[in-house]
Each structure stands twice: as C-alpha cells, then as structure tokens.
Amino acid sequence: MPKKNHKPNGDFEKENSYAIKKGECRNPNGRPKGASIHRKLRELLEGEEGEKLEDEIARAGIGHAVAGNPRFWQMVVEIIDGKVPDRIAGHDGGAVQFDAESLARVRKLVEAADRVDDPD
C-alpha cells in the first residue's frame, strides 16, 4: 500500500508540505563549527578532572568487558584517538609496494609463524 501523499513512482504529491522541493536545502549552514562530542570529550579528559574521568571510563570499560561487550572499548578508543584505518597506505596514499627481497623476508616470517602455531 502506498504511503500517504506518495505516488507509486516515488514522487510526492503537491499537497505534501513536508516534501523537499527541488533545489531546497533543509540545513544550509550544516553542523555548527566546533560542535563535536569528540572535542568535548577531549576537553574533559585534558581538564582538571581528567584523571578521575579516565579512571571512571576504565572501570566502566572493565564492567562492559566482563559482561561480554568489547564494542564499548572500540567506541571509546575511536572517540578519543580516531578510527583506525582499514588498510596500510604508502607515503603517497596508494598501496604499499615491497621489493623482492622484502617480500621474501615477509613470506619467511609468515611461514615461521605458521610453524609455531601448528600443533603437530
């Protein structure tokens, strides 16, 4: 069943006063500069009560870890230190390139690690 004020082709009918008109921007100024939970948390941690707050976060984190919620730690670290990149990039932002000698050393290390982990 189609939604109210919504045509089957996805367009809104004219009487829908909530529809965004072509060329209209609902938030032209964007988020206010400096309004960030990350900035506020850093300020609190660097302030006079920062050490006490760090202790409270650590206690809460231990409680979450014991309860089986490791996502809490990930969230706290990402807020404070930023998200860890998903990949390693070279100095130019592209993929990391290994020469033949370095690649051979890496393969040797991986093979040695596999032998250590092998229970046989």
Sequence and secondary structure as in RCSB ss.txt:
>XXXX:A:sequence
MPKKNHKPNGDFEKENSYAIKKGECRNPNGRPKGASIHRKLRELLEGEEGEKLEDEIARAGIGHAVAGNPRFWQM
VVEIIDGKVPDRIAGHDGGAVQFDAESLARVRKLVEAADRVDDPD
>XXXX:A:secstr
   TTB TTS B TT TTS  TT  S TT S TT  HHHHHHHHHHSTTHHHHHHHHHHHHHHHHHTT THHHHH
HHHHHH    SS B TTSSB    HHHHHHHHHHHHHHHHHH   
